[in-house]
Amino acid sequence: MPPPSILTRCRHQIGRSLRETGQVLDRIGLRGELLSRYDHRENVNDPPFLFEETNGLSRHRTLMPLMRRGSPQLGVGGGIEGSRESLNRLCFVAPCASLIGSVRVGSQSSIWYGAVLRADACDNGMSTNEKRTKDWETKWLEMSDEERKAENQRSNGSEINGGMIVIGEGTNVQDGVIVSAKLNHTIIGDWVTIGHNAQIHSARIDSNVLIGMGSIINDNVHIKSNSFIGAGAVISKGTTVPSGELWLGNPARKFRDLTDEEIEKIGYQAEEYAKLSMTHTDTMELGGNMKNLAVTDGESGSVLTTSPNSNVAEKVS
């Protein structure tokens, strides 16, 4: 892709400055709020609240666009069928997840807490023209390894030859998962479940697949639809997992064929995660999800509810 224009550079720099200023104010406010909940009058030597760089300024951003490497796109994708049409056509990204560079996430998919999706090794940067940016992303996605390498060399002399991360619809990327695309595109289909702390590197995963907790999917692996990768399994580089099989071990090998009931359950799990993710959308609202919090009074047994703007539980009449 040609070098970014002056307008693109200015927009990127101004946007980044505004975001980081907001993060500083947010951090000061949160820290001040925590201190205000305690009575410091009894502690004579208690120092006043100070905000310094040594306190650890966080520059975390859930969506991190990179000017030369692309920008995360959410809620993209086509239609769905059957009972899934009734689900909310949004996607959920947890506040502490990280989507870096050229990442696409389809509607109804969910990226859970602490997950990292990093596509910072491609050359399909941002533009002030949205259509031009999308056209280039599509072109980059269709390029072969050799074509991407030649384009990088032509445009900026870089040896970077990575790809994009593309996630389909209804897929859940659970807590602590790491997805990268350093050597090639990482393509993940529809209604895929990726268990906690799994790793996926430059691989292709077709639709209706379950990746167990702690699994490692290495470069250029292709996992075909209706498959199950067991917890802790390590799939060696360049391996193809046929459709409808259960693989276990390190290095992983076929254990047995899946039954029709087990294959159906893979899709059911993904649907349940899509529904669950919609209950977490309040985490980005003022007051978080406190308005949905209900507790029980241990003495009377009556239900108490907590106001989003107060730490005091009020009895429900």
URKA-V952448 format. One record per pair of residues at least 24 apart in sequence whose C-alpha atoms are under 10 Angstrom apart, sorted by the first residue. I is the first residue (numbers start at 1). GAP is how many residues later the second one is. D is the distance in Angstrom with one decimal. If there is no record, write none. Layout:
I:GAP:D / I:GAP:D
//
This chain:
1:67:8.4 / 1:68:9.7 / 1:121:9.9 / 1:122:6.2 / 1:123:5.8 / 1:124:6.9 / 1:125:9.3 / 1:126:9.9 / 1:132:9.7 / 1:135:7.6 / 1:136:9.8 / 1:139:9.2 / 1:150:7.5 / 1:151:7.8 / 1:153:9.1 / 1:154:6.2 / 1:155:8.7 / 2:66:9.3 / 2:121:9.2 / 2:122:8.9 / 2:123:8.6 / 2:125:9.8 / 2:149:9.8 / 2:150:9.8 / 2:152:9.4 / 2:153:6.0 / 2:154:8.2 / 3:64:9.4 / 3:65:7.7 / 3:120:9.8 / 3:121:10.0 / 3:122:8.3 / 3:123:9.6 / 3:124:9.5 / 3:152:7.5 / 3:153:7.9 / 4:63:7.3 / 4:64:7.3 / 4:121:7.5 / 4:122:7.2 / 4:123:6.7 / 4:124:9.0 / 5:121:9.6 / 5:122:7.6 / 5:123:8.4 / 7:120:8.8 / 7:121:7.3 / 8:59:8.0 / 8:117:10.0 / 8:118:7.4 / 8:119:5.9 / 8:120:5.7 / 8:121:9.3 / 9:58:7.5 / 9:117:9.4 / 9:118:9.1 / 9:119:9.4 / 11:116:9.8 / 11:117:8.3 / 12:53:8.6 / 12:54:8.7 / 12:55:7.1 / 12:114:9.1 / 12:115:9.8 / 12:116:9.7 / 13:54:9.5 / 16:45:10.0 / 16:48:9.5 / 16:49:9.4 / 19:40:8.9 / 19:41:10.0 / 19:42:8.5 / 20:37:9.6 / 20:38:8.8 / 20:39:6.5 / 20:40:9.0 / 20:41:9.0 / 21:38:9.8 / 23:34:8.6 / 23:35:7.6 / 23:36:7.1 / 23:37:8.5 / 23:38:9.1 / 24:27:9.5 / 24:33:7.2 / 24:34:8.0 / 24:35:8.6 / 27:24:9.1 / 27:29:9.9 / 27:30:7.9 / 27:31:8.2 / 28:24:9.9 / 28:29:9.8 / 37:274:9.9 / 60:35:9.4 / 60:36:7.9 / 60:37:9.1 / 60:38:8.0 / 61:34:8.3 / 61:35:8.0 / 61:36:8.3 / 61:37:6.7 / 61:38:8.3 / 61:39:9.0 / 62:31:7.7 / 62:32:7.7 / 62:33:6.1 / 62:34:6.3 / 62:35:5.5 / 62:36:4.6 / 62:37:5.9 / 62:38:8.1 / 62:52:9.9 / 62:53:9.9 / 62:54:9.3 / 63:30:9.1 / 63:32:9.5 / 63:34:8.4 / 63:35:6.2 / 63:36:5.0 / 63:37:6.3 / 63:38:8.3 / 63:40:9.3 / 63:54:9.9 / 64:34:7.3 / 64:35:6.0 / 64:36:4.8 / 64:37:6.3 / 64:38:9.3 / 64:39:9.7 / 64:54:9.5 / 65:34:8.4 / 65:35:6.3 / 65:36:5.2 / 65:37:7.7 / 65:38:9.3 / 65:55:9.4 / 65:60:8.9 / 65:61:8.1 / 66:34:7.3 / 66:35:5.3 / 66:36:8.0 / 66:53:9.6 / 66:54:7.5 / 66:58:9.7 / 66:59:7.0 / 66:60:7.5 / 67:34:8.4 / 67:56:9.4 / 67:57:8.8 / 67:58:5.2 / 67:59:5.4 / 67:60:8.2 / 68:33:8.6 / 68:34:9.6 / 68:52:8.7 / 68:53:9.3 / 68:54:8.0 / 68:55:6.0 / 68:56:6.4 / 68:57:3.9 / 68:58:6.5 / 68:59:9.4 / 69:31:8.8 / 69:32:5.4 / 69:33:6.1 / 69:34:9.8 / 69:50:7.6 / 69:51:5.5 / 69:52:6.7 / 69:53:5.4 / 69:54:5.2 / 69:55:5.4 / 69:56:4.5 / 69:57:7.4 / 69:93:9.8 / 69:94:9.5 / 69:95:9.2 / 70:30:8.4 / 70:31:4.8 / 70:32:4.4 / 70:33:7.8 / 70:49:8.3 / 70:50:7.9 / 70:51:9.6 / 70:52:7.8 / 70:53:7.5 / 70:54:5.5 / 70:55:4.2 / 70:56:5.3 / 70:57:9.0 / 70:63:8.4 / 70:64:10.0 / 70:66:9.9 / 70:67:8.2 / 70:94:8.9 / 71:28:8.8 / 71:29:7.3 / 71:30:4.9 / 71:31:5.0 / 71:32:6.8 / 71:33:8.7 / 71:48:9.4 / 71:49:9.7 / 71:53:9.0 / 71:54:7.4 / 71:55:6.6 / 71:56:9.9 / 71:62:9.3 / 71:66:9.9 / 72:26:9.9 / 72:27:6.3 / 72:28:6.6 / 72:29:5.9 / 72:30:5.4 / 72:31:4.5 / 72:32:5.9 / 72:33:7.9 / 72:45:9.6 / 72:46:9.8 / 72:47:9.2 / 72:92:9.9 / 72:93:9.3 / 72:94:9.9 / 73:26:9.2 / 73:28:9.4 / 73:29:7.8 / 73:30:6.2 / 73:31:4.8 / 73:32:6.3 / 73:33:8.6 / 73:61:9.9 / 73:93:9.5 / 74:29:8.3 / 74:30:6.0 / 74:31:4.9 / 74:32:6.3 / 74:33:7.2 / 74:34:9.8 / 74:35:9.1 / 74:93:9.7 / 75:29:8.0 / 75:30:6.0 / 75:31:4.7 / 75:32:4.1 / 75:33:7.4 / 75:34:8.0 / 75:93:9.4 / 75:94:8.4 / 76:28:7.0 / 76:29:6.3 / 76:30:4.6 / 76:31:5.8 / 76:32:9.6 / 76:33:9.9 / 76:90:9.8 / 76:91:9.2 / 76:92:8.2 / 76:93:8.2 / 77:27:9.0 / 77:28:8.1 / 77:29:5.1 / 77:30:6.4 / 77:31:9.8 / 77:90:9.1 / 77:91:6.8 / 77:92:6.7 / 77:113:9.8 / 78:28:8.3 / 78:29:8.4 / 78:90:8.9 / 78:91:8.1 / 79:28:9.1 / 79:90:8.6 / 80:27:9.7 / 80:89:8.0 / 80:90:9.2 / 80:110:9.4 / 83:188:9.6 / 84:24:9.4 / 84:86:8.8 / 84:187:7.5 / 84:190:9.4 / 84:191:9.9 / 87:83:9.6 / 87:184:8.9 / 87:187:7.7 / 87:188:7.1 / 87:191:9.0 / 88:186:8.5 / 88:187:8.2 / 88:189:9.9 / 88:190:7.5 / 89:80:9.2 / 89:81:9.3 / 89:185:9.8 / 89:189:9.9 / 90:79:9.7 / 90:80:9.6 / 90:184:9.5 / 90:187:9.6 / 90:188:8.3 / 90:191:9.9 / 91:78:8.7 / 91:79:8.3 / 91:80:9.4 / 91:81:9.7 / 91:183:8.5 / 91:186:8.1 / 91:187:8.3 / 91:190:9.3 / 92:80:9.3 / 92:182:8.7 / 92:184:9.9 / 92:185:6.1 / 92:186:7.1 / 92:187:9.6 / 92:188:7.8 / 92:189:6.8 / 93:80:9.6 / 93:184:8.8 / 93:187:9.3 / 93:188:8.6 / 93:191:9.8 / 94:81:9.3 / 94:183:9.2 / 94:186:8.2 / 94:187:8.5 / 94:189:8.1 / 94:190:8.6 / 95:186:9.9 / 95:188:7.7 / 95:189:7.3 / 96:79:9.9 / 97:77:10.0 / 97:78:8.5 / 97:79:8.5 / 97:80:9.5 / 98:80:9.7 / 99:66:9.6 / 99:80:9.6 / 100:65:9.7 / 100:80:9.6 / 101:24:8.5 / 101:25:9.7 / 101:63:8.2 / 101:64:8.9 / 102:24:9.4 / 102:35:8.2 / 102:61:8.1 / 102:62:5.4 / 102:63:6.5 / 102:64:8.5 / 102:79:9.5 / 103:60:9.6 / 103:61:6.0 / 103:62:4.8 / 103:63:6.0 / 103:64:8.0 / 103:77:9.9 / 103:78:9.7 / 103:83:9.6 / 104:33:10.0 / 104:60:8.0 / 104:61:6.2 / 104:62:4.8 / 104:63:6.0 / 104:64:8.2 / 104:83:9.7 / 105:60:8.3 / 105:61:6.3 / 105:62:4.8 / 105:63:6.3 / 105:64:7.5 / 105:65:9.5 / 105:66:8.8 / 105:83:9.6 / 106:60:8.1 / 106:61:5.9 / 106:62:4.7 / 106:63:4.5 / 106:64:7.2 / 106:65:8.0 / 106:83:9.4 / 106:84:8.3 / 107:60:9.3 / 107:61:7.5 / 107:62:5.1 / 107:63:6.6 / 107:64:8.8 / 107:83:9.8 / 107:167:9.7 / 108:60:8.9 / 108:61:5.7 / 108:62:4.6 / 108:63:7.3 / 108:64:8.7 / 108:82:9.7 / 108:83:9.2 / 108:163:9.2 / 108:165:9.4 / 108:166:6.0 / 108:167:8.6 / 108:169:8.5 / 108:170:8.8 / 109:58:7.9 / 109:59:7.3 / 109:60:5.4 / 109:61:4.2 / 109:62:4.6 / 109:63:5.6 / 109:64:8.0 / 109:81:8.6 / 109:82:8.0 / 109:83:9.1 / 109:84:9.9 / 109:161:9.1 / 109:162:9.7 / 109:164:8.6 / 109:165:6.5 / 109:166:9.9 / 109:168:8.3 / 110:57:9.9 / 110:59:9.2 / 110:60:7.4 / 110:61:6.4 / 110:62:4.7 / 110:63:6.1 / 110:64:7.8 / 110:83:9.9 / 110:160:9.9 / 110:163:7.8 / 110:164:6.8 / 110:165:9.8 / 110:166:9.3 / 110:167:6.3 / 110:168:9.0 / 111:60:8.5 / 111:61:6.1 / 111:62:4.9 / 111:63:6.3 / 111:64:7.8 / 111:65:9.7 / 111:66:8.9 / 111:83:9.9 / 111:166:8.8 / 112:60:7.6 / 112:61:6.0 / 112:62:4.9 / 112:63:5.0 / 112:64:7.7 / 112:65:8.4 / 112:84:9.2 / 112:165:8.5 / 112:168:9.8 / 113:60:9.1 / 113:61:7.1 / 113:62:4.8 / 113:63:6.7 / 113:64:8.9 / 113:83:9.8 / 114:60:8.4 / 114:61:5.4 / 114:62:4.7 / 114:63:7.3 / 114:64:8.9 / 114:82:9.8 / 114:83:9.3 / 115:58:7.1 / 115:59:6.8 / 115:60:5.4 / 115:61:4.4 / 115:62:4.7 / 115:63:6.0 / 115:64:8.2 / 115:81:8.8 / 115:82:8.1 / 115:83:9.6 / 116:57:9.3 / 116:59:9.1 / 116:60:7.2 / 116:61:6.3 / 116:62:5.0 / 116:63:6.3 / 116:64:8.3 / 116:83:9.7 / 117:48:7.5 / 117:49:10.0 / 117:56:9.4 / 117:60:8.1 / 117:61:6.0 / 117:62:4.7 / 117:63:6.0 / 117:64:8.7 / 117:83:9.5 / 118:46:8.7 / 118:47:7.7 / 118:60:7.9 / 118:61:6.3 / 118:62:5.0 / 118:63:6.9 / 118:64:8.6 / 118:83:9.9 / 119:43:7.6 / 119:44:6.7 / 119:45:5.6 / 119:46:6.1 / 119:47:9.7 / 119:60:8.3 / 119:61:5.9 / 119:62:5.3 / 119:63:7.0 / 119:65:9.7 / 119:66:8.6 / 119:67:8.8 / 119:83:9.7 / 120:40:9.4 / 120:42:7.7 / 120:43:8.2 / 120:44:8.3 / 120:45:9.8 / 120:60:8.4 / 120:61:7.7 / 120:62:7.5 / 121:38:9.6 / 121:39:5.8 / 121:40:6.4 / 121:41:4.5 / 121:42:6.4 / 121:43:8.2 / 121:59:9.2 / 121:60:7.1 / 121:61:5.6 / 121:62:8.0 / 121:63:9.1 / 121:64:9.9 / 122:26:8.3 / 122:27:9.6 / 122:30:8.3 / 122:38:6.6 / 122:39:6.2 / 122:40:4.8 / 122:41:5.2 / 122:42:6.9 / 122:59:8.5 / 122:60:8.1 / 122:61:9.3 / 122:62:9.0 / 122:63:9.2 / 123:25:8.2 / 123:26:9.5 / 123:28:8.2 / 123:29:6.5 / 123:32:8.8 / 123:33:9.1 / 123:35:9.1 / 123:37:7.9 / 123:38:8.1 / 123:39:8.2 / 123:40:8.3 / 123:41:9.6 / 124:24:10.0 / 124:28:9.5 / 124:39:9.2 / 124:40:9.0 / 137:27:8.4 / 140:24:8.2 / 140:45:9.6 / 141:24:9.4 / 141:25:9.2 / 141:43:9.7 / 141:44:7.4 / 141:46:9.8 / 142:43:9.8 / 143:42:10.0 / 144:40:9.0 / 144:41:9.9 / 145:38:8.5 / 145:39:7.2 / 145:40:9.4 / 148:36:9.6 / 161:24:9.8 / 162:24:9.6 / 162:40:8.4 / 163:24:9.6 / 163:39:7.8 / 164:38:8.8 / 165:36:9.8 / 165:37:8.3 / 165:38:9.6 / 165:39:9.9 / 166:38:9.7 / 167:24:9.6 / 167:25:9.1 / 167:38:9.5 / 168:24:8.4 / 168:38:9.4 / 168:39:8.2 / 169:38:9.3 / 169:105:9.5 / 170:37:9.8 / 170:38:9.7 / 170:97:9.5 / 170:100:6.6 / 170:101:6.9 / 170:102:9.7 / 170:103:8.3 / 170:104:6.0 / 170:105:9.5 / 171:36:8.8 / 171:37:8.8 / 171:38:9.5 / 171:39:10.0 / 171:96:9.8 / 171:98:10.0 / 171:99:6.4 / 171:100:8.5 / 171:102:8.3 / 171:103:7.6 / 172:38:9.9 / 172:97:9.5 / 172:98:6.7 / 172:99:9.2 / 172:100:9.8 / 172:101:6.5 / 172:102:7.2 / 172:105:8.8 / 173:24:9.4 / 173:25:9.0 / 173:38:9.7 / 173:100:9.6 / 174:24:8.4 / 174:39:9.0 / 174:99:9.4 / 175:38:9.8 / 176:37:9.8 / 176:38:9.4 / 177:36:8.9 / 177:37:8.4 / 177:38:9.6 / 178:38:9.5 / 179:24:9.3 / 179:38:9.5 / 180:39:9.6 / 181:38:8.7 / 182:37:8.9 / 183:36:7.3 / 183:37:8.5 / 184:35:7.8 / 184:36:7.5 / 185:34:9.6 / 185:35:8.9 / 186:33:9.0 / 186:34:8.7 / 186:35:9.7 / 187:35:9.5 / 188:35:9.5 / 189:35:9.7 / 189:36:8.7 / 190:35:9.7 / 190:77:9.5 / 190:80:9.1 / 191:75:8.3 / 191:76:6.2 / 191:77:8.9 / 191:78:8.6 / 191:79:5.3 / 191:80:7.2 / 191:82:9.5 / 191:83:8.9 / 192:33:9.2 / 192:34:9.4 / 192:35:9.9 / 192:74:7.9 / 192:75:7.6 / 192:77:8.8 / 192:78:6.2 / 192:79:9.5 / 193:35:9.7 / 193:73:7.6 / 193:74:8.5 / 193:75:10.0 / 193:76:7.3 / 193:77:5.7 / 193:78:9.5 / 193:80:8.4 / 194:35:9.6 / 194:76:9.3 / 195:34:9.9 / 195:35:9.7 / 195:36:8.1 / 196:35:9.4 / 197:34:10.0 / 197:35:9.6 / 198:33:8.6 / 198:34:8.1 / 198:35:9.4 / 198:36:9.9 / 199:35:9.5 / 200:35:9.8 / 201:36:9.6 / 202:35:9.8 / 203:34:9.0 / 203:35:8.7 / 203:36:9.7 / 204:36:9.5 / 205:35:10.0 / 205:36:9.5 / 206:37:9.2 / 207:60:9.2 / 208:35:10.0 / 208:36:10.0 / 208:55:8.0 / 208:56:8.8 / 208:57:9.6 / 208:58:6.3 / 208:59:5.8 / 208:60:9.5 / 208:61:9.8 / 208:62:8.2 / 209:34:9.2 / 209:35:9.1 / 209:54:8.5 / 209:57:6.6 / 209:58:7.9 / 209:61:9.2 / 210:36:9.7 / 210:53:9.4 / 210:55:9.7 / 210:56:6.2 / 210:57:8.7 / 210:59:8.8 / 210:60:8.7 / 211:36:10.0 / 211:55:9.9 / 212:36:9.6 / 215:33:9.5 / 215:34:9.5 / 215:35:9.5 / 215:37:9.7 / 216:34:9.5 / 216:35:9.9 / 216:36:9.8 / 225:38:9.5 / 226:32:8.3 / 226:34:9.5 / 226:36:9.0 / 226:37:5.7 / 226:38:8.5 / 226:39:10.0 / 226:40:7.5 / 226:41:8.7 / 227:30:8.9 / 227:31:7.6 / 227:35:9.5 / 227:36:7.5 / 227:39:8.5 / 228:29:9.5 / 228:30:8.0 / 228:34:9.1 / 228:35:8.4 / 228:38:8.1 / 229:24:9.7 / 229:25:9.4 / 229:26:10.0 / 230:25:9.6
//
